[in-house]
Amino acid sequence: MSEIKRLLNQSSHYFIGQVVVMAAGFISFPILTRIFSVSDYGILGLITITILIAIAIIKLGFPNSIVRFYAEFKSKNQFANFYSTILLGGMGVSALISALFVFTIQIVGGNFIGNNIVNLLSLASVLMFTGCSSDILTSFIRAEQRTKLYNLISILRRYGALALGIFFVFYVFKDLFGFFLGQVISGIIVFSFLLYVSCKKQNINIRNFSSWIFKDSIKFGFPLIWAELGHLVLHYIDRYLIQLFLGSVSLGLYTAGYNLATYVTEIIMYPVNYAMTPIYMDILVNKGEEETKEFFTKSFRYFLLILSAIVFGFIAVGRDLISLLATKKYLEAYPILPYVIIGQSIYACTIILNNGLFIRRKTYIYTTVMLITCLLSIGINMILIPRHGIIGAGMANLISNIFYALVITYYAFKEFSFRIDYPRILLYLGIGGAMYLVMSAIDVGAPIYNLIAKISAGAVFYSGLVLILDKEVRTTVLRMIDRSGGKTPGLPLQ
């Protein structure tokens, strides 16, 4: 199987899993926006982001180290030491920092954010330990390229947290405390299951703990902590500033619009990201740099082929989606959608463009560029939010993502560049823009009918023009049809 086919195959596995996980977001979106007030929905998002930021820090970059060094330690017959060191070390660190977080928030938090939020954060802090430990365990599964099992666990984590959270809201504590209590219980169950499965498969022993493996893993992964933390700050710092300048109602509106846009971009971003690293590292080790560069060129072109359709299509149906999923009380969030989804999509391109830094182990550049971008984002948000409200936050998000993509690509290409197929990329963007105009002209009444009509017309228009104007895509599709018919690839159909 060629590398591109392997990427498409494994990405399709992650894509299916991501679709199912994303469906949970679409399921929860109309439920949570209805059972909670706009203000409570904003607080819910703020606490969730705080826990995500905490998890990013206490993971110490171990998931990245697992994917990067898995094959090396396995080939050296040191996998037992690697597994025990990362798992026991990661769990120990996450337990310690989670306890310190609860202690700190209880002592000083009430003076700044109120006792209600302090209690919610203290409860949700359990998710710091279970989330970090579960991420480490599932990273081993990802490194093994067991995509179907990885998907299954991701789905169980997402739907279990959602189901128990909503159950507790309806039947136990009818507020945010009940929602987070359900998530905590779900997190404990999933982590316990993962640990049980891991102990059955691999001998986890404190005697296998290696201090030098622990140090080397942190040395590689630690700079990426700040990159991941920067990713969260870059995309979520505006929530804190909106709360500061505009209040929780505006925060709820912005959170709803932002979440909806994020669900859409993540459906393509994460499947490719999860599948790509193990594949290109395998190509690099076994076939060399030129094959790896060609792999990146093709991957980026196909990535933008799909991304262009998603971005332009989403902008065209955004108003109908908000009306259908979150009710008309959230329609004020619609104007931020174009800024957010375009910014998120530009950022998504860097999962391919910045791999040269990962290959050359110059992860500290991620950190530097990300921290500078975060400072830029904070500054722009503080200028634009007071003047333009939540639209200003959307503008700041777009500007910051453009800056990050340009700078990180510049440094990554200094280390490991590859050819970008500009003519085809411009073709896809042009077709996407034309598709947007076609979809925007459609109005058949109710939001549900608009969605069906617009998505159907857009899919036919975009795929049809791509097949007509892009010979390589057309040839690939014909070969796939040829194979599905049982014919020999490359021979004319009889």
C-alpha positions in Angstrom: 0.0 0.0 0.0 1.5 3.4 -1.0 2.0 6.0 1.6 -0.8 8.3 0.3 -3.2 5.4 0.3 -2.1 4.5 3.8 -2.6 8.1 4.9 -6.1 8.1 3.3 -6.9 4.7 4.8 -5.9 5.6 8.3 -7.3 9.1 8.0 -10.6 7.6 6.9 -10.6 5.6 10.1 -9.9 8.7 12.2 -12.3 10.6 10.0 -15.1 8.2 10.8 -14.3 8.3 14.5 -14.1 12.1 14.3 -17.5 12.3 12.6 -19.0 10.2 15.4 -17.3 12.3 18.0 -18.2 15.5 16.3 -21.8 14.3 16.1 -21.8 14.4 19.9 -21.0 18.0 19.7 -23.9 18.6 17.4 -26.1 16.5 19.6 -25.0 18.3 22.8 -25.0 21.8 21.2 -28.8 22.2 20.9 -29.4 20.4 24.3 -26.9 22.4 26.3 -27.9 25.7 24.7 -31.5 25.0 25.7 -31.1 23.6 29.3 -28.6 26.3 30.3 -29.0 30.0 30.1 -26.7 31.9 27.8 -24.7 33.0 30.8 -24.3 29.5 32.2 -23.4 28.2 28.7 -20.6 30.7 28.7 -19.4 29.6 32.2 -19.5 26.0 31.1 -17.2 26.8 28.1 -14.9 28.8 30.4 -14.4 26.0 32.9 -14.0 23.4 30.1 -11.3 25.5 28.5 -9.5 26.0 31.9 -9.4 22.2 32.4 -8.1 21.7 28.8 -5.3 24.2 29.5 -4.4 22.5 32.7 -4.3 19.1 31.0 -2.0 20.5 28.3 0.5 21.5 30.9 0.5 18.4 33.1 0.9 16.0 30.2 4.5 17.3 29.9 4.4 16.5 26.2 4.4 12.8 26.8 1.8 12.0 24.1 4.2 13.6 21.5 7.2 11.7 22.9 5.2 8.5 22.6 4.5 8.9 18.9 8.0 10.1 18.2 10.0 7.5 20.0 7.7 4.4 20.0 9.3 2.8 17.0 12.8 3.4 18.2 12.4 1.9 21.7 10.5 -1.1 20.3 13.3 -1.8 17.8 15.9 -1.6 20.6 14.0 -4.1 22.8 13.5 -1.4 25.5 9.8 -1.0 25.1 8.9 -2.3 28.6 11.1 0.4 30.1 9.6 3.0 27.8 6.0 2.0 28.5 6.4 1.8 32.3 8.4 5.1 32.5 6.0 7.2 30.5 2.8 5.7 32.1 3.9 5.8 35.7 5.7 9.1 35.4 2.8 10.7 33.6 0.2 9.5 36.1 2.4 10.6 39.1 2.9 14.1 37.7 -0.8 14.5 36.8 -1.9 13.4 40.3 0.4 15.8 42.0 -0.4 18.8 39.9 -4.2 18.1 40.1 -4.0 18.1 43.9 -2.0 21.3 43.9 -4.6 22.9 41.6 -7.5 22.1 43.9 -5.5 23.4 46.9 -4.7 26.7 45.2 -8.1 27.3 43.8 -9.7 26.7 47.1 -7.4 29.0 48.9 -7.3 32.0 46.6 -9.9 31.5 44.0 -12.9 32.7 45.9 -11.5 36.2 46.1 -11.4 36.6 42.3 -13.9 34.3 40.5 -16.6 33.5 43.1 -17.3 30.4 45.2 -19.6 28.8 42.6 -17.0 28.7 39.9 -14.3 27.7 42.5 -16.5 24.7 43.5 -17.1 23.8 39.8 -13.4 24.0 39.0 -12.5 21.9 42.1 -14.9 19.1 41.0 -13.8 19.3 37.3 -10.1 19.1 38.4 -10.5 15.3 38.6 -10.8 15.5 34.9 -7.2 16.8 34.8 -5.9 13.5 36.2 -8.2 11.2 34.3 -7.8 13.2 31.1 -4.0 13.3 31.2 -3.6 9.6 32.0 -6.2 8.6 29.4 -4.4 10.7 26.8 -1.1 9.0 27.5 -2.7 5.5 27.3 -4.4 6.3 24.0 -1.2 7.8 22.6 0.4 4.3 22.7 -2.6 3.0 20.8 -2.2 5.8 18.2 1.6 5.0 17.9 0.7 1.4 17.2 -1.6 2.7 14.4 -4.5 0.8 15.9 -6.9 3.4 14.5 -10.1 1.4 15.1 -9.4 0.9 18.8 -8.4 4.5 19.1 -11.7 5.6 17.5 -13.7 3.3 19.8 -12.1 4.8 22.9 -12.5 8.4 21.7 -16.2 7.7 21.1 -16.7 6.2 24.5 -14.9 9.1 26.2 -17.0 11.7 24.4 -20.4 10.1 24.5 -19.9 8.7 28.0 -19.1 12.2 29.4 -22.0 13.7 27.5 -24.6 11.1 28.5 -23.7 11.1 32.2 -23.4 14.8 32.3 -26.9 15.4 30.8 -28.3 12.5 33.0 -27.1 14.2 36.2 -28.4 17.5 35.1 -31.9 16.1 34.5 -32.1 13.7 37.5 -29.6 14.6 40.2 -28.3 18.2 40.3 -30.1 20.4 37.9 -27.3 22.8 37.2 -23.6 23.0 36.0 -22.5 21.0 39.1 -24.5 18.0 37.9 -23.1 18.2 34.4 -19.5 18.2 35.6 -20.2 15.5 38.2 -21.4 13.2 35.3 -18.3 14.0 33.3 -16.0 13.2 36.2 -17.6 9.8 36.8 -17.4 9.0 33.1 -13.7 10.0 33.0 -12.9 7.7 35.9 -14.7 4.8 34.2 -12.9 5.2 30.9 -9.5 5.7 32.6 -10.0 2.5 34.7 -10.9 0.6 31.6 -7.8 1.8 29.7 -5.5 1.0 32.6 -7.0 -2.5 32.9 -6.5 -3.2 29.2 -2.9 -1.9 29.4 -2.0 -4.0 32.4 -3.3 -7.1 30.6 -1.2 -6.4 27.5 2.0 -4.9 28.9 3.8 -5.5 32.2 3.8 -2.2 34.0 6.4 -2.3 36.8 8.1 0.4 38.8 11.3 -1.5 38.4 11.2 -0.8 34.7 11.1 2.9 35.3 14.1 4.6 33.7 15.2 8.1 34.8 17.0 8.7 31.5 14.0 7.8 29.4 11.9 10.0 31.6 14.3 12.9 31.2 14.7 12.5 27.4 11.0 12.2 26.9 10.4 15.5 28.8 13.3 17.1 27.0 11.6 16.4 23.6 8.0 16.9 24.7 8.4 19.8 27.1 8.7 22.5 24.4 5.6 21.1 22.8 3.7 21.7 26.1 4.0 25.4 25.5 3.1 24.9 21.8 -0.1 23.0 22.9 -0.7 25.5 25.7 -0.2 28.3 23.2 -2.6 26.6 20.8 -5.3 26.7 23.6 -4.4 30.2 24.6 -4.4 31.4 21.0 -7.9 30.0 20.4 -9.5 30.5 23.8 -8.0 33.6 25.4 -10.6 35.7 23.8 -13.2 33.9 26.0 -11.6 35.3 29.2 -11.3 38.8 27.7 -15.0 38.7 26.5 -16.0 37.8 30.0 -13.9 40.6 31.3 -15.1 43.3 28.9 -18.6 42.2 27.8 -19.9 39.8 30.4 -21.2 36.2 30.4 -24.1 36.8 27.9 -21.8 37.9 25.2 -19.4 35.1 26.2 -22.3 32.6 25.7 -23.1 33.9 22.2 -19.4 33.9 21.2 -18.9 30.4 22.6 -21.8 29.0 20.7 -20.6 30.4 17.4 -17.0 29.5 18.0 -17.9 25.9 19.0 -20.0 25.4 15.9 -17.2 26.5 13.6 -14.6 24.4 15.5 -16.7 21.3 15.2 -16.6 21.6 11.4 -12.8 22.3 11.0 -11.8 19.5 13.5 -13.6 16.9 11.4 -10.8 17.1 8.8 -7.9 18.5 10.9 -7.6 15.8 13.6 -8.0 12.7 11.4 -5.1 13.9 9.1 -3.0 15.0 12.1 -3.4 11.7 14.0 -2.7 9.5 10.9 0.1 11.6 9.4 3.0 11.5 11.9 3.5 7.8 12.2 3.3 7.4 8.4 5.8 10.2 7.4 8.2 9.1 10.1 8.1 5.6 8.6 8.7 7.0 5.2 11.6 9.2 6.4 13.3 6.3 8.2 12.9 3.8 5.4 12.8 5.8 2.1 14.5 9.1 2.8 13.8 12.8 2.6 12.8 13.1 -1.1 10.0 10.5 -0.7 8.8 12.3 2.5 8.7 15.7 0.7 6.6 14.3 -2.1 4.3 12.7 0.4 3.8 16.2 2.0 3.2 17.8 -1.4 0.4 15.4 -2.3 -1.0 15.3 1.3 -1.3 19.1 1.4 -3.0 19.3 -2.0 -5.6 16.8 -1.1 -6.1 18.3 2.3 -6.9 21.7 0.8 -9.2 20.0 -1.8 -11.4 18.9 1.1 -10.9 21.9 3.4 -11.9 24.4 0.7 -15.3 22.7 0.3 -15.9 22.5 4.0 -15.0 26.2 4.7 -17.0 27.8 1.9 -19.9 25.4 2.4 -20.1 26.1 6.2 -20.1 29.9 5.7 -23.0 29.5 3.3 -25.1 27.4 5.7 -24.0 28.9 9.0 -27.1 31.0 9.7 -29.4 28.0 9.1 -27.2 25.8 11.3 -27.4 28.2 14.2 -31.2 28.6 13.9 -31.7 24.9 13.7 -29.3 23.7 16.4 -29.2 26.6 19.0 -32.5 28.5 18.3 -32.7 32.1 17.1 -31.6 33.4 20.5 -28.0 32.7 19.3 -28.3 34.2 15.8 -26.2 37.2 17.0 -23.3 34.8 16.9 -23.5 34.3 13.1 -21.3 37.3 12.1 -18.3 35.8 13.8 -18.5 32.5 11.9 -16.6 33.5 8.7 -13.7 35.0 10.8 -13.5 32.0 13.0 -13.7 29.2 10.5 -11.3 30.9 8.0 -8.8 31.5 10.9 -9.2 27.9 12.1 -8.7 26.5 8.6 -5.5 28.5 8.1 -4.3 27.2 11.4 -5.2 23.7 10.3 -2.9 23.9 7.3 0.1 24.1 9.7 -0.3 20.5 10.7 1.3 19.7 7.4 3.4 22.8 6.8 5.2 22.8 10.1 6.4 19.1 10.2 9.9 20.1 9.3 10.4 21.3 12.8 9.2 18.0 14.2 11.5 16.1 11.9 14.5 18.1 12.9 13.6 18.0 16.6 13.5 21.8 16.8 10.4 21.9 18.8 11.5 24.9 20.7 10.6 27.0 17.6 7.0 25.9 18.0 7.1 27.4 21.5 8.7 30.7 20.5 6.4 31.3 17.6 3.3 30.3 19.5 4.1 32.5 22.5 4.7 35.5 20.3 1.4 34.8 18.5 -0.4 34.5 21.8 0.9 37.9 23.0 -0.2 39.3 19.6 -3.6 37.8 20.0 -4.1 39.2 23.5 -3.1 42.6 22.4 -5.4 42.6 19.3 -8.3 41.2 21.4 -7.9 43.9 24.0 -8.1 46.5 21.2 -10.9 45.1 19.1 -13.3 43.6 21.7 -14.1 46.9 23.5 -14.7 48.5 20.1 -16.4 45.8 18.1 -17.7 43.3 20.6 -17.6 39.6 19.8 -17.0 40.4 16.1 -13.7 42.0 17.2 -12.8 38.7 18.9 -13.5 36.9 15.6 -11.3 39.4 13.7 -8.5 39.0 16.3 -8.7 35.2 15.9 -8.3 35.5 12.1 -5.4 37.9 12.3 -3.5 35.8 14.9 -3.9 32.6 12.9 -2.6 34.2 9.7 0.4 35.5 11.6 1.1 32.1 13.2 0.8 30.2 9.9 3.1 32.5 8.0 5.8 32.6 10.6 5.8 28.9 11.5 5.8 27.9 7.9 8.8 30.2 7.2 10.9 28.5 9.9 9.7 25.0 9.1 10.6 25.4 5.5 14.1 26.6 6.4 14.5 23.1 8.0 12.6 20.9 5.7 10.7 22.3 2.7 8.5 20.7 0.1 6.8 21.8 -3.1 3.4 23.4 -2.9 1.1 22.9 -5.8 -0.2 26.5 -6.1 -2.1 26.2 -9.3 -4.3 23.4 -8.1 -4.7 25.0 -4.6 -5.9 28.2 -6.2 -8.3 26.1 -8.4 -9.8 24.5 -5.3 -10.2 27.9 -3.6 -11.8 29.4 -6.7 -14.3 26.5 -7.0 -15.1 26.8 -3.3 -15.8 30.5 -3.7 -18.1 29.8 -6.7 -19.9 27.1 -4.7 -20.5 29.6 -1.8 -22.2 32.0 -4.3 -24.4 29.1 -5.6 -25.4 28.0 -2.1 -26.0 31.5 -0.8 -28.5 32.1 -3.5 -30.7 29.2 -2.3 -33.6 30.0 0.1 -36.4 27.5 0.3 -37.9 28.5 3.6 -37.3 26.7 6.9 -33.6 26.2 8.1 -33.8 22.4 7.8 -35.0 22.6 4.1 -32.3 25.2 3.4 -29.6 23.0 4.8 -30.7 20.0 2.7 -31.0 22.1 -0.5 -27.8 24.1 0.0 -25.6 21.1 1.0 -26.9 18.9 -1.9 -26.4 21.7 -4.5 -23.0 22.6 -3.1 -21.7 19.0 -3.0 -22.8 18.4 -6.6 -21.4 21.7 -7.8 -18.0 21.4 -6.1 -17.3 17.8 -6.9 -18.5 18.2 -10.4 -16.2 21.1 -11.2 -13.2 19.5 -9.5 -13.7 16.3 -11.6 -14.0 18.4 -14.8 -11.1 20.7 -14.1 -8.6 18.5 -12.2 -7.3 15.7 -14.4 -5.4 13.9 -11.6 -8.4 13.8 -9.3 -10.6 12.6 -12.1 -8.1 9.8 -13.0 -7.9 8.8 -9.3 -11.7 8.6 -9.0 -12.0 6.6 -12.3 -9.4 4.1 -11.0 -11.3 3.7 -7.7 -14.5 3.0 -9.7 -12.5 0.6 -11.9 -11.3 -1.3 -8.8 -14.7 -1.4 -7.2 -16.0 -3.0 -10.4 -13.4 -5.8 -10.1 -11.3 -4.6 -13.1 -7.6 -4.4 -13.3 -6.3 -0.9 -12.5 -5.0 0.9 -15.6 -6.9 -1.2 -18.1 -9.9 0.3 -20.0 -13.3 -0.7 -18.9 -14.9 -3.3 -21.2 
